[in-house]
């Protein structure tokens, strides 16, 4: 297993956004030679925003946590980012927004078409 761009946890690999080849983390695709450094930087930025958002939630800085959660959703949309947004909205008291967001993620953690 390869490590993520910040070396914190194992990542099985990546799929090249250009040709779809699966491979370990490298700066270029083994098949089409696309530059994958921007993808690595985006994942690292996502992880930084997620850590900061969780830290801000823990410290009660809800506005800042929400900004980080929104940035996570921009960088890497999906169930994990959506759940962070839901938690931020709930803690801020934005119930309707939280419910709308939560409806798009089912119990298995996959996005739905509601």
GURO-451446 format. One record per atom (N, C-alpha, C): residue in one letter; chain; atom name; x, y, z. Coordinates in pm, whole numbers, plus 50000, padded with zeros to 5 digits. Last residue first. Layout:
(rec 'A' 'A' 'CA' (X Y Z))
...
end
This chain:
(rec 'X' 'A' 'N' (46781 51160 49625))
(rec 'X' 'A' 'CA' (46661 51223 49681))
(rec 'X' 'A' 'C' (46653 51369 49644))
(rec 'X' 'A' 'N' (46980 50984 49535))
(rec 'X' 'A' 'CA' (46925 51083 49442))
(rec 'X' 'A' 'C' (46803 51153 49496))
(rec 'X' 'A' 'N' (47263 50940 49760))
(rec 'X' 'A' 'CA' (47138 50900 49699))
(rec 'X' 'A' 'C' (47087 51012 49610))
(rec 'X' 'A' 'N' (47592 50826 49835))
(rec 'X' 'A' 'CA' (47501 50934 49800))
(rec 'X' 'A' 'C' (47378 50877 49731))
(rec 'X' 'A' 'N' (47660 50607 50108))
(rec 'X' 'A' 'CA' (47666 50641 49967))
(rec 'X' 'A' 'C' (47564 50749 49936))
(rec 'X' 'A' 'N' (47638 50515 50365))
(rec 'X' 'A' 'CA' (47742 50612 50336))
(rec 'X' 'A' 'C' (47755 50647 50190))
(rec 'X' 'A' 'N' (47432 50359 50436))
(rec 'X' 'A' 'CA' (47555 50289 50397))
(rec 'X' 'A' 'C' (47668 50385 50364))
(rec 'X' 'A' 'N' (47223 50538 50477))
(rec 'X' 'A' 'CA' (47286 50475 50593))
(rec 'X' 'A' 'C' (47416 50403 50559))
(rec 'X' 'A' 'N' (47278 50802 50233))
(rec 'X' 'A' 'CA' (47201 50696 50299))
(rec 'X' 'A' 'C' (47282 50632 50411))
(rec 'X' 'A' 'N' (47270 51135 50171))
(rec 'X' 'A' 'CA' (47362 51030 50212))
(rec 'X' 'A' 'C' (47282 50924 50286))
(rec 'X' 'A' 'N' (47079 51320 50129))
(rec 'X' 'A' 'CA' (47155 51278 50012))
(rec 'X' 'A' 'C' (47257 51170 50045))
(rec 'X' 'A' 'N' (46976 51390 50373))
(rec 'X' 'A' 'CA' (46894 51307 50285))
(rec 'X' 'A' 'C' (46971 51256 50164))
(rec 'X' 'A' 'N' (47159 51570 50475))
(rec 'X' 'A' 'CA' (47160 51432 50525))
(rec 'X' 'A' 'C' (47079 51340 50435))
(rec 'X' 'A' 'N' (47086 51810 50349))
(rec 'X' 'A' 'CA' (47215 51748 50320))
(rec 'X' 'A' 'C' (47216 51601 50359))
(rec 'X' 'A' 'N' (46834 51853 50468))
(rec 'X' 'A' 'CA' (46847 51844 50322))
(rec 'X' 'A' 'C' (46977 51775 50282))
(rec 'X' 'A' 'N' (46910 51867 50738))
(rec 'X' 'A' 'CA' (46822 51759 50692))
(rec 'X' 'A' 'C' (46833 51742 50541))
(rec 'X' 'A' 'N' (47067 52101 50734))
(rec 'X' 'A' 'CA' (47125 51973 50776))
(rec 'X' 'A' 'C' (47041 51856 50726))
(rec 'X' 'A' 'N' (46877 52292 50660))
(rec 'X' 'A' 'CA' (46992 52266 50572))
(rec 'X' 'A' 'C' (47055 52131 50605))
(rec 'X' 'A' 'N' (46710 52275 50887))
(rec 'X' 'A' 'CA' (46659 52245 50754))
(rec 'X' 'A' 'C' (46771 52213 50656))
(rec 'X' 'A' 'N' (46885 52347 51105))
(rec 'X' 'A' 'CA' (46821 52216 51096))
(rec 'X' 'A' 'C' (46776 52183 50954))
(rec 'X' 'A' 'N' (47120 52501 51208))
(rec 'X' 'A' 'CA' (47060 52512 51074))
(rec 'X' 'A' 'C' (46996 52378 51039))
(rec 'X' 'A' 'N' (47266 52490 51439))
(rec 'X' 'A' 'CA' (47122 52508 51451))
(rec 'X' 'A' 'C' (47051 52526 51318))
(rec 'X' 'A' 'N' (47527 52425 51438))
(rec 'X' 'A' 'CA' (47496 52567 51422))
(rec 'X' 'A' 'C' (47347 52596 51436))
(rec 'X' 'A' 'N' (47508 52151 51448))
(rec 'X' 'A' 'CA' (47561 52221 51564))
(rec 'X' 'A' 'C' (47538 52371 51558))
(rec 'X' 'A' 'N' (47407 52104 51186))
(rec 'X' 'A' 'CA' (47331 52068 51306))
(rec 'X' 'A' 'C' (47378 52146 51428))
(rec 'X' 'A' 'N' (47620 52194 51026))
(rec 'X' 'A' 'CA' (47489 52260 51018))
(rec 'X' 'A' 'C' (47405 52228 51142))
(rec 'X' 'A' 'N' (47821 52010 51100))
(rec 'X' 'A' 'CA' (47840 52154 51119))
(rec 'X' 'A' 'C' (47706 52227 51121))
(rec 'X' 'A' 'N' (47702 51770 51016))
(rec 'X' 'A' 'CA' (47734 51791 51157))
(rec 'X' 'A' 'C' (47751 51940 51186))
(rec 'X' 'A' 'N' (47689 51818 50737))
(rec 'X' 'A' 'CA' (47567 51796 50816))
(rec 'X' 'A' 'C' (47593 51823 50963))
(rec 'X' 'A' 'N' (47962 51834 50669))
(rec 'X' 'A' 'CA' (47873 51950 50650))
(rec 'X' 'A' 'C' (47747 51937 50735))
(rec 'X' 'A' 'N' (48034 51571 50723))
(rec 'X' 'A' 'CA' (48096 51680 50798))
(rec 'X' 'A' 'C' (48012 51807 50787))
(rec 'X' 'A' 'N' (47882 51440 50529))
(rec 'X' 'A' 'CA' (47854 51416 50671))
(rec 'X' 'A' 'C' (47914 51526 50757))
(rec 'X' 'A' 'N' (48008 51531 50294))
(rec 'X' 'A' 'CA' (47869 51568 50320))
(rec 'X' 'A' 'C' (47833 51548 50467))
(rec 'X' 'A' 'N' (48254 51407 50312))
(rec 'X' 'A' 'CA' (48247 51553 50318))
(rec 'X' 'A' 'C' (48106 51599 50352))
(rec 'X' 'A' 'N' (48164 51140 50288))
(rec 'X' 'A' 'CA' (48243 51183 50404))
(rec 'X' 'A' 'C' (48237 51335 50420))
(rec 'X' 'A' 'N' (48023 51131 50037))
(rec 'X' 'A' 'CA' (47955 51108 50165))
(rec 'X' 'A' 'C' (48032 51159 50287))
(rec 'X' 'A' 'N' (48150 51402 49830))
(rec 'X' 'A' 'CA' (48115 51264 49860))
(rec 'X' 'A' 'C' (48054 51252 49998))
(rec 'X' 'A' 'N' (48402 51600 49679))
(rec 'X' 'A' 'CA' (48261 51577 49709))
(rec 'X' 'A' 'C' (48235 51429 49735))
(rec 'X' 'A' 'N' (48663 51744 49744))
(rec 'X' 'A' 'CA' (48638 51600 49734))
(rec 'X' 'A' 'C' (48493 51571 49771))
(rec 'X' 'A' 'N' (48656 52023 49731))
(rec 'X' 'A' 'CA' (48776 51951 49690))
(rec 'X' 'A' 'C' (48750 51802 49664))
(rec 'X' 'A' 'N' (48402 52094 49825))
(rec 'X' 'A' 'CA' (48447 52142 49694))
(rec 'X' 'A' 'C' (48563 52057 49642))
(rec 'X' 'A' 'N' (48400 51973 50075))
(rec 'X' 'A' 'CA' (48301 51930 49976))
(rec 'X' 'A' 'C' (48340 51976 49836))
(rec 'X' 'A' 'N' (48604 52120 50198))
(rec 'X' 'A' 'CA' (48620 51975 50179))
(rec 'X' 'A' 'C' (48524 51925 50071))
(rec 'X' 'A' 'N' (48477 52368 50206))
(rec 'X' 'A' 'CA' (48596 52352 50121))
(rec 'X' 'A' 'C' (48624 52204 50095))
(rec 'X' 'A' 'N' (48280 52312 50393))
(rec 'X' 'A' 'CA' (48242 52348 50256))
(rec 'X' 'A' 'C' (48359 52332 50160))
(rec 'X' 'A' 'N' (48442 52267 50616))
(rec 'X' 'A' 'CA' (48359 52158 50564))
(rec 'X' 'A' 'C' (48316 52188 50421))
(rec 'X' 'A' 'N' (48550 52523 50656))
(rec 'X' 'A' 'CA' (48639 52411 50622))
(rec 'X' 'A' 'C' (48559 52295 50561))
(rec 'X' 'A' 'N' (48314 52660 50721))
(rec 'X' 'A' 'CA' (48393 52701 50604))
(rec 'X' 'A' 'C' (48487 52588 50559))
(rec 'X' 'A' 'N' (48242 52523 50956))
(rec 'X' 'A' 'CA' (48156 52516 50838))
(rec 'X' 'A' 'C' (48231 52557 50712))
(rec 'X' 'A' 'N' (48450 52601 51125))
(rec 'X' 'A' 'CA' (48433 52459 51092))
(rec 'X' 'A' 'C' (48348 52443 50967))
(rec 'X' 'A' 'N' (48394 52874 51146))
(rec 'X' 'A' 'CA' (48517 52831 51082))
(rec 'X' 'A' 'C' (48508 52684 51040))
(rec 'X' 'A' 'N' (48152 52855 51285))
(rec 'X' 'A' 'CA' (48160 52925 51156))
(rec 'X' 'A' 'C' (48283 52882 51077))
(rec 'X' 'A' 'N' (48223 52719 51524))
(rec 'X' 'A' 'CA' (48132 52658 51427))
(rec 'X' 'A' 'C' (48136 52724 51290))
(rec 'X' 'A' 'N' (48427 52654 51736))
(rec 'X' 'A' 'CA' (48434 52758 51633))
(rec 'X' 'A' 'C' (48354 52709 51512))
(rec 'X' 'A' 'N' (48449 52457 51930))
(rec 'X' 'A' 'CA' (48329 52540 51929))
(rec 'X' 'A' 'C' (48331 52654 51829))
(rec 'X' 'A' 'N' (48652 52280 51921))
(rec 'X' 'A' 'CA' (48677 52403 51996))
(rec 'X' 'A' 'C' (48557 52497 51997))
(rec 'X' 'A' 'N' (48553 52083 51755))
(rec 'X' 'A' 'CA' (48587 52047 51893))
(rec 'X' 'A' 'C' (48605 52171 51980))
(rec 'X' 'A' 'N' (48540 52229 51519))
(rec 'X' 'A' 'CA' (48417 52176 51582))
(rec 'X' 'A' 'C' (48442 52147 51728))
(rec 'X' 'A' 'N' (48812 52272 51475))
(rec 'X' 'A' 'CA' (48726 52386 51503))
(rec 'X' 'A' 'C' (48593 52342 51564))
(rec 'X' 'A' 'N' (48893 52009 51422))
(rec 'X' 'A' 'CA' (48951 52081 51536))
(rec 'X' 'A' 'C' (48862 52198 51576))
(rec 'X' 'A' 'N' (48747 51963 51190))
(rec 'X' 'A' 'CA' (48721 51882 51308))
(rec 'X' 'A' 'C' (48776 51950 51434))
(rec 'X' 'A' 'N' (48869 52156 51023))
(rec 'X' 'A' 'CA' (48725 52160 51051))
(rec 'X' 'A' 'C' (48690 52081 51175))
(rec 'X' 'A' 'N' (49132 52065 51015))
(rec 'X' 'A' 'CA' (49103 52197 51073))
(rec 'X' 'A' 'C' (48955 52209 51109))
(rec 'X' 'A' 'N' (49093 51817 50886))
(rec 'X' 'A' 'CA' (49151 51823 51021))
(rec 'X' 'A' 'C' (49119 51955 51089))
(rec 'X' 'A' 'N' (48986 51914 50641))
(rec 'X' 'A' 'CA' (48909 51823 50727))
(rec 'X' 'A' 'C' (48961 51826 50870))
(rec 'X' 'A' 'N' (49195 52067 50540))
(rec 'X' 'A' 'CA' (49068 52132 50573))
(rec 'X' 'A' 'C' (48983 52043 50664))
(rec 'X' 'A' 'N' (49387 51861 50504))
(rec 'X' 'A' 'CA' (49415 51974 50594))
(rec 'X' 'A' 'C' (49284 52042 50636))
(rec 'X' 'A' 'N' (49256 51700 50315))
(rec 'X' 'A' 'CA' (49288 51646 50447))
(rec 'X' 'A' 'C' (49319 51756 50547))
(rec 'X' 'A' 'N' (49243 51880 50097))
(rec 'X' 'A' 'CA' (49121 51824 50155))
(rec 'X' 'A' 'C' (49149 51776 50297))
(rec 'X' 'A' 'N' (49516 51911 50047))
(rec 'X' 'A' 'CA' (49437 52026 50090))
(rec 'X' 'A' 'C' (49307 51981 50156))
(rec 'X' 'A' 'N' (49577 51649 49963))
(rec 'X' 'A' 'CA' (49642 51703 50082))
(rec 'X' 'A' 'C' (49565 51824 50136))
(rec 'X' 'A' 'N' (49420 51639 49732))
(rec 'X' 'A' 'CA' (49392 51548 49842))
(rec 'X' 'A' 'C' (49456 51599 49971))
(rec 'X' 'A' 'N' (49550 51838 49582))
(rec 'X' 'A' 'CA' (49409 51854 49616))
(rec 'X' 'A' 'C' (49371 51763 49733))
(rec 'X' 'A' 'N' (49804 51725 49550))
(rec 'X' 'A' 'CA' (49790 51851 49624))
(rec 'X' 'A' 'C' (49645 51874 49668))
(rec 'X' 'A' 'N' (49736 51504 49389))
(rec 'X' 'A' 'CA' (49798 51484 49521))
(rec 'X' 'A' 'C' (49782 51608 49608))
(rec 'X' 'A' 'N' (49648 51643 49163))
(rec 'X' 'A' 'CA' (49558 51552 49234))
(rec 'X' 'A' 'C' (49608 51527 49376))
(rec 'X' 'A' 'N' (49886 51764 49088))
(rec 'X' 'A' 'CA' (49773 51848 49128))
(rec 'X' 'A' 'C' (49670 51764 49205))
(rec 'X' 'A' 'N' (50045 51543 49011))
(rec 'X' 'A' 'CA' (50081 51623 49129))
(rec 'X' 'A' 'C' (49966 51709 49178))
(rec 'X' 'A' 'N' (50017 51390 48790))
(rec 'X' 'A' 'CA' (49920 51368 48897))
(rec 'X' 'A' 'C' (49951 51451 49022))
(rec 'X' 'A' 'N' (50039 51415 48450))
(rec 'X' 'A' 'CA' (50094 51471 48573))
(rec 'X' 'A' 'C' (49988 51461 48682))
(rec 'X' 'A' 'N' (50023 51119 48251))
(rec 'X' 'A' 'CA' (49963 51244 48299))
(rec 'X' 'A' 'C' (50028 51286 48430))
(rec 'X' 'A' 'N' (50111 50879 48138))
(rec 'X' 'A' 'CA' (50213 50979 48176))
(rec 'X' 'A' 'C' (50154 51115 48215))
(rec 'X' 'A' 'N' (49950 50664 48096))
(rec 'X' 'A' 'CA' (49939 50775 48000))
(rec 'X' 'A' 'C' (50037 50889 48028))
(rec 'X' 'A' 'N' (50055 50467 48290))
(rec 'X' 'A' 'CA' (50007 50433 48157))
(rec 'X' 'A' 'C' (50014 50552 48061))
(rec 'X' 'A' 'N' (50139 50578 48527))
(rec 'X' 'A' 'CA' (50223 50474 48467))
(rec 'X' 'A' 'C' (50183 50444 48323))
(rec 'X' 'A' 'N' (50124 50925 48580))
(rec 'X' 'A' 'CA' (50052 50800 48554))
(rec 'X' 'A' 'C' (50145 50702 48484))
(rec 'X' 'A' 'N' (50338 51082 48821))
(rec 'X' 'A' 'CA' (50289 51066 48684))
(rec 'X' 'A' 'C' (50222 50930 48669))
(rec 'X' 'A' 'N' (50390 51073 49092))
(rec 'X' 'A' 'CA' (50369 51204 49030))
(rec 'X' 'A' 'C' (50319 51196 48887))
(rec 'X' 'A' 'N' (50197 50822 49264))
(rec 'X' 'A' 'CA' (50319 50868 49199))
(rec 'X' 'A' 'C' (50288 51003 49137))
(rec 'X' 'A' 'N' (50042 50579 49451))
(rec 'X' 'A' 'CA' (50063 50723 49438))
(rec 'X' 'A' 'C' (50200 50751 49377))
(rec 'X' 'A' 'N' (49971 50291 49241))
(rec 'X' 'A' 'CA' (50013 50353 49367))
(rec 'X' 'A' 'C' (50033 50503 49343))
(rec 'X' 'A' 'N' (49684 50259 49022))
(rec 'X' 'A' 'CA' (49826 50253 49054))
(rec 'X' 'A' 'C' (49851 50309 49192))
(rec 'X' 'A' 'N' (49467 50212 48748))
(rec 'X' 'A' 'CA' (49487 50204 48894))
(rec 'X' 'A' 'C' (49635 50187 48920))
(rec 'X' 'A' 'N' (49373 50427 48482))
(rec 'X' 'A' 'CA' (49463 50323 48532))
(rec 'X' 'A' 'C' (49471 50329 48684))
(rec 'X' 'A' 'N' (49220 50627 48365))
(rec 'X' 'A' 'CA' (49154 50531 48452))
(rec 'X' 'A' 'C' (49243 50421 48508))
(rec 'X' 'A' 'N' (49317 50840 48220))
(rec 'X' 'A' 'CA' (49301 50712 48150))
(rec 'X' 'A' 'C' (49235 50603 48235))
(rec 'X' 'A' 'N' (49271 51070 48391))
(rec 'X' 'A' 'CA' (49280 51079 48245))
(rec 'X' 'A' 'C' (49248 50946 48178))
(rec 'X' 'A' 'N' (49278 51014 48658))
(rec 'X' 'A' 'CA' (49158 51079 48606))
(rec 'X' 'A' 'C' (49158 51089 48453))
(rec 'X' 'A' 'N' (49387 50706 48778))
(rec 'X' 'A' 'CA' (49424 50821 48697))
(rec 'X' 'A' 'C' (49297 50884 48640))
(rec 'X' 'A' 'N' (49320 50616 49099))
(rec 'X' 'A' 'CA' (49280 50590 48960))
(rec 'X' 'A' 'C' (49311 50718 48884))
(rec 'X' 'A' 'N' (49541 50501 49356))
(rec 'X' 'A' 'CA' (49456 50600 49292))
(rec 'X' 'A' 'C' (49420 50552 49153))
(rec 'X' 'A' 'N' (49575 50325 49665))
(rec 'X' 'A' 'CA' (49623 50376 49539))
(rec 'X' 'A' 'C' (49528 50478 49482))
(rec 'X' 'A' 'N' (49525 50271 49931))
(rec 'X' 'A' 'CA' (49548 50161 49838))
(rec 'X' 'A' 'C' (49602 50207 49705))
(rec 'X' 'A' 'N' (49698 50437 50178))
(rec 'X' 'A' 'CA' (49598 50452 50074))
(rec 'X' 'A' 'C' (49627 50345 49971))
(rec 'X' 'A' 'N' (49770 50475 50523))
(rec 'X' 'A' 'CA' (49784 50402 50398))
(rec 'X' 'A' 'C' (49667 50427 50304))
(rec 'X' 'A' 'N' (49834 50804 50653))
(rec 'X' 'A' 'CA' (49763 50677 50657))
(rec 'X' 'A' 'C' (49777 50607 50523))
(rec 'X' 'A' 'N' (50033 51010 50627))
(rec 'X' 'A' 'CA' (49967 50983 50754))
(rec 'X' 'A' 'C' (49897 50848 50760))
(rec 'X' 'A' 'N' (50164 51131 50412))
(rec 'X' 'A' 'CA' (50227 51018 50479))
(rec 'X' 'A' 'C' (50160 50977 50608))
(rec 'X' 'A' 'N' (50049 51316 50256))
(rec 'X' 'A' 'CA' (50111 51366 50378))
(rec 'X' 'A' 'C' (50173 51255 50460))
(rec 'X' 'A' 'N' (49948 51163 50043))
(rec 'X' 'A' 'CA' (50049 51266 50017))
(rec 'X' 'A' 'C' (50116 51322 50141))
(rec 'X' 'A' 'N' (49936 50824 50179))
(rec 'X' 'A' 'CA' (49875 50943 50124))
(rec 'X' 'A' 'C' (49981 51051 50109))
(rec 'X' 'A' 'N' (50133 50543 50069))
(rec 'X' 'A' 'CA' (50087 50636 50170))
(rec 'X' 'A' 'C' (50024 50756 50104))
(rec 'X' 'A' 'N' (50045 50222 49926))
(rec 'X' 'A' 'CA' (50114 50350 49924))
(rec 'X' 'A' 'C' (50064 50436 50040))
(rec 'X' 'A' 'N' (50082 49881 50000))
(rec 'X' 'A' 'CA' (50000 50000 50000))
(rec 'X' 'A' 'C' (50086 50125 50000))
end
